[in-house]
Amino acid sequence: TGFPFVDACMRSLIHTGWLNFRMRAMLVSFATYNLWLDWKKIACHLARLFLDYEPGIHYPQLQMQAGTTGINAMRVYNVTKQGKDQDPSGVFIKKYV
């Protein structure tokens, strides 16, 4: 994608099968709001990657992050800010990018 924290999160997910909630939410937000991907199109791909995949949690979370359920609030994460907040020393990004 050219965004170091997003790229690191995806590579980490592919390598380990796990990401924390903030990283998962940011990936879905980035895919739906920045890349304009339909949440349904990314749902199966992410489901195959998550070792802890549980449909009853996975699909509602994707819908919520994409703004299609609940209060329909836009949940747009600034990926640059998230990288600075979640990985201030750049260790995670350096490991996976």
NORURQUI-V74028 format. One line per field, one symbol per residue. burial: I if it has 16 or more other ideal C-beta (glycine too) atoms within 10 Angstrom, else O. A space follows every 10 residues. Layout:
BEGIN
burial = ???
END
This chain:
BEGIN
burial = OOIIIIOIII OIIOOOOOIO OOIIIIIIII IIIOOOOOIO OIIOOIOOIO OOOOOOOIOO IIIIIIIOOO OOOOIOIOIO OIIOOIIOOO OIIOOIO
END
